[in-house]
């Protein structure tokens, strides 16, 4: 045998020795030992260390009878995976442990309770500001407007008609209001007159004043209102500041000319 062949044969033997599985080597070693003494051959997986079989030698000195029993791997039971509870309302602990998933599905609202429709409250008083906005203003007039003269009466009027009646809507209710006026005249010559007469143009002379000196006179009148209010048959009080208005006009008074006549 040539040297090259011998080297190749030796390498093959070494490869068989080192590459052969450890379980087979262990089995051969144990088998030779079992010839001189009883033994039990335990086979294990070289990777996991798990026992996969065993061999038994019955009588020393004989070829031991070997039986190999393969141990089946018992599959580990998988713990059941808990499915998280789906709920639109979850606690903080459930959200942190992923045992509850908050859904966005709409939750049916509770049935609406019909609300009783109550009647609007009734007013108990009437403010004077409400009444003032509804009242008319005076429009002063006098005669003769073209030329008044001294020592002759000048006719005046306020331009109002009293009493004044109108309705106000307060808190959804209609309130009936009746108002009367009182007048304080200032004629501009230091004379004053307080009356309830509204006056009227000629031929009425219910409200007059006579000037004794010629000149230009500033005539003013203060109208003060008072009255009552009713909600149906219920009387309501009118509360607040007095209702007063001031109006003015100017009167020019001339000196009457002297006329000589023949006495017969």
C-alpha positions as CSV (number, residue, x, y, z in Angstrom):
1,X,0.0,0.0,0.0
2,X,1.4,3.3,-1.0
3,X,2.0,6.1,1.5
4,X,-0.7,8.2,-0.1
5,X,-3.3,5.5,0.3
6,X,-2.3,4.9,3.9
7,X,-2.6,8.6,4.8
8,X,-6.1,8.8,3.2
9,X,-7.3,5.7,5.1
10,X,-6.0,7.1,8.4
11,X,-7.9,10.4,7.8
12,X,-11.1,8.5,7.2
13,X,-10.7,6.6,10.4
14,X,-10.2,9.8,12.3
15,X,-13.2,11.4,10.7
16,X,-15.4,8.5,11.6
17,X,-14.1,8.7,15.2
18,X,-14.7,12.4,15.7
19,X,-17.8,12.8,13.6
20,X,-19.7,9.9,14.9
21,X,-22.5,11.1,17.3
22,X,-21.7,11.1,20.9
23,X,-24.7,8.9,21.6
24,X,-23.3,6.1,19.4
25,X,-19.9,6.4,21.1
26,X,-21.5,6.2,24.5
27,X,-23.5,3.2,23.4
28,X,-20.4,1.3,22.3
29,X,-18.5,2.1,25.4
30,X,-21.3,1.0,27.6
31,X,-21.9,-2.1,25.6
32,X,-18.3,-3.2,26.1
33,X,-18.6,-2.6,29.9
34,X,-21.9,-4.6,30.0
35,X,-20.0,-7.8,29.0
36,X,-18.3,-8.1,32.5
37,X,-21.1,-6.6,34.7
38,X,-24.8,-5.9,34.5
39,X,-25.5,-2.4,33.5
40,X,-28.2,0.0,32.4
41,X,-27.5,2.1,29.4
42,X,-29.2,5.5,29.5
43,X,-29.4,7.4,26.2
44,X,-29.8,11.2,26.3
45,X,-30.0,13.9,23.7
46,X,-26.6,15.6,23.5
47,X,-28.2,19.0,22.7
48,X,-31.1,19.2,25.2
49,X,-29.9,16.6,27.7
50,X,-33.3,14.9,27.6
51,X,-33.4,11.1,28.2
52,X,-34.6,9.5,24.9
53,X,-33.9,5.7,25.6
54,X,-32.2,3.0,27.7
55,X,-30.4,-0.3,27.0
56,X,-30.1,-3.3,29.4
57,X,-27.5,-6.2,29.6
58,X,-29.1,-9.3,31.1
59,X,-26.1,-11.6,31.7
60,X,-22.4,-10.6,32.1
61,X,-20.1,-12.2,29.5
62,X,-22.8,-12.5,26.9
63,X,-23.9,-10.2,24.3
64,X,-26.2,-8.0,26.2
65,X,-29.7,-7.7,25.0
66,X,-30.3,-4.1,24.3
67,X,-33.7,-2.6,24.1
68,X,-34.2,1.0,23.2
69,X,-37.3,2.8,24.2
70,X,-37.8,6.2,22.8
71,X,-39.3,8.7,25.1
72,X,-41.8,11.0,23.4
73,X,-41.5,14.6,24.1
74,X,-44.5,15.9,25.9
75,X,-45.7,19.0,24.3
76,X,-46.0,21.9,26.8
77,X,-49.5,23.1,27.3
78,X,-49.8,26.6,26.1
79,X,-51.5,28.9,28.5
80,X,-54.8,30.2,27.1
81,X,-54.5,33.7,25.6
82,X,-57.1,35.9,27.3
83,X,-58.9,38.0,24.8
84,X,-59.3,41.5,26.1
85,X,-62.8,42.6,27.0
86,X,-64.2,45.1,24.6
87,X,-66.1,47.7,26.5
88,X,-66.6,51.5,25.9
89,X,-65.9,52.1,29.6
90,X,-62.6,50.7,31.0
91,X,-60.8,51.4,34.3
92,X,-57.2,52.7,34.3
93,X,-55.9,49.3,35.6
94,X,-57.7,47.4,32.8
95,X,-56.2,49.8,30.2
96,X,-52.6,49.3,31.6
97,X,-52.9,45.5,31.7
98,X,-54.6,45.4,28.2
99,X,-57.5,43.4,29.6
100,X,-60.0,46.0,28.4
101,X,-60.2,47.8,25.1
102,X,-62.1,51.0,25.0
103,X,-64.3,51.1,21.9
104,X,-65.7,54.2,20.2
105,X,-69.0,52.6,19.4
106,X,-71.7,55.1,20.3
107,X,-73.6,54.5,23.4
108,X,-77.3,54.9,23.2
109,X,-78.3,58.0,25.2
110,X,-81.0,57.6,27.9
111,X,-84.5,58.4,26.7
112,X,-85.3,62.0,26.9
113,X,-87.7,62.9,29.7
114,X,-90.3,65.3,28.3
115,X,-90.0,68.7,30.0
116,X,-93.1,70.2,31.3
117,X,-93.8,73.5,29.6
118,X,-94.5,76.1,32.4
119,X,-96.3,79.3,31.8
120,X,-94.2,82.5,31.9
121,X,-94.2,84.3,35.2
122,X,-96.6,87.2,35.6
123,X,-95.2,90.7,36.1
124,X,-96.0,92.2,39.5
125,X,-94.9,95.8,38.9
126,X,-94.4,98.1,35.9
127,X,-91.2,100.2,35.6
128,X,-91.6,103.9,34.8
129,X,-88.9,103.6,32.1
130,X,-91.2,101.2,30.2
131,X,-94.1,103.7,30.5
132,X,-92.1,106.7,29.6
133,X,-91.1,105.3,26.2
134,X,-94.8,104.8,25.3
135,X,-96.0,108.3,26.3
136,X,-96.5,111.1,23.8
137,X,-94.6,114.4,24.0
138,X,-96.3,117.8,24.3
139,X,-96.4,120.1,21.3
140,X,-96.9,123.7,22.6
141,X,-99.0,126.2,20.7
142,X,-100.4,129.7,21.2
143,X,-102.6,132.3,19.5
144,X,-102.3,134.8,18.0
145,X,-99.0,133.4,16.7
146,X,-98.5,136.3,14.2
147,X,-98.5,139.1,16.8
148,X,-99.5,139.2,20.4
149,X,-99.9,142.5,22.1
150,X,-99.8,143.6,25.7
151,X,-102.9,143.6,27.8
152,X,-104.6,141.0,25.6
153,X,-104.9,137.4,26.6
154,X,-102.7,134.8,24.7
155,X,-104.3,131.4,24.2
156,X,-102.0,128.4,25.0
157,X,-102.4,124.6,24.6
158,X,-100.1,121.6,25.2
159,X,-101.1,119.5,22.2
160,X,-101.9,116.5,24.4
161,X,-105.1,114.5,24.9
162,X,-105.5,113.0,28.3
163,X,-106.0,110.5,29.8
164,X,-103.6,108.4,27.6
165,X,-104.3,104.7,27.3
166,X,-102.0,102.1,25.8
167,X,-100.8,98.5,26.3
168,X,-97.3,97.1,27.2
169,X,-96.0,93.6,26.7
170,X,-94.2,92.5,29.9
171,X,-92.9,88.9,30.3
172,X,-95.1,87.8,27.5
173,X,-98.2,89.3,29.1
174,X,-100.3,92.3,27.9
175,X,-100.5,95.1,30.6
176,X,-103.1,97.9,30.2
177,X,-101.8,101.3,31.3
178,X,-103.9,104.5,31.9
179,X,-101.9,107.8,32.5
180,X,-103.0,111.3,33.4
181,X,-100.9,114.5,33.0
182,X,-100.5,117.6,35.2
183,X,-98.9,120.8,33.7
184,X,-96.8,123.4,35.4
185,X,-96.6,126.5,33.1
186,X,-93.9,129.1,33.3
187,X,-94.9,132.2,31.2
188,X,-91.5,133.7,31.2
189,X,-92.5,136.9,33.0
190,X,-92.2,135.5,36.5
191,X,-95.7,134.1,36.6
192,X,-96.6,130.3,37.0
193,X,-99.7,128.2,36.6
194,X,-100.3,124.5,37.6
195,X,-103.3,122.9,35.9
196,X,-104.6,119.7,34.5
197,X,-106.1,121.5,31.5
198,X,-104.4,120.6,28.2
199,X,-105.8,123.8,26.6
200,X,-107.1,124.2,23.0
201,X,-106.9,126.7,20.1
202,X,-109.5,129.5,19.6
203,X,-112.4,129.7,20.2
204,X,-111.5,127.8,23.4
205,X,-110.0,130.0,26.1
206,X,-109.5,127.4,28.8
207,X,-105.8,128.2,29.1
208,X,-104.7,131.9,28.6
209,X,-102.1,134.4,29.9
210,X,-101.9,138.2,29.6
211,X,-98.6,140.0,29.3
212,X,-98.3,143.5,30.6
213,X,-95.0,144.5,29.0
214,X,-93.7,144.0,25.4
215,X,-90.8,141.7,24.9
216,X,-89.6,138.1,24.0
217,X,-90.7,135.6,26.6
218,X,-89.5,132.0,27.0
219,X,-92.5,129.9,27.8
220,X,-92.0,126.4,29.3
221,X,-94.2,123.6,30.6
222,X,-93.3,120.6,32.8
223,X,-95.6,117.7,32.2
224,X,-95.8,115.2,35.1
225,X,-97.4,111.8,34.5
226,X,-99.1,109.5,36.9
227,X,-101.6,106.6,36.4
228,X,-102.3,102.9,36.9
229,X,-101.6,99.6,35.3
230,X,-103.7,96.4,35.1
231,X,-102.9,92.8,34.2
232,X,-106.4,91.5,33.6
233,X,-108.3,92.4,36.7
234,X,-105.1,92.6,38.8
235,X,-103.7,96.1,39.6
236,X,-100.0,96.6,39.2
237,X,-97.8,99.3,40.8
238,X,-95.9,101.6,38.6
239,X,-92.5,102.0,40.3
240,X,-89.4,104.1,39.5
241,X,-88.4,107.7,39.0
242,X,-91.1,110.3,38.3
243,X,-92.1,110.6,34.7
244,X,-91.6,114.3,33.7
245,X,-91.0,116.0,30.4
246,X,-90.1,119.6,29.7
247,X,-91.1,121.5,26.5
248,X,-90.5,125.2,25.5
249,X,-91.6,127.8,23.1
250,X,-91.0,131.6,22.6
251,X,-93.7,134.3,22.6
252,X,-93.1,137.8,21.2
253,X,-95.3,140.4,22.7
254,X,-95.6,143.9,21.0
255,X,-96.9,147.2,22.2
256,X,-100.4,148.0,21.0
257,X,-100.4,151.1,18.7
258,X,-102.4,154.2,19.8
259,X,-105.3,155.0,17.5
260,X,-107.2,158.3,17.8
261,X,-110.8,158.3,16.9
262,X,-113.4,161.0,16.5
263,X,-116.0,161.1,19.3
264,X,-119.4,161.9,18.0
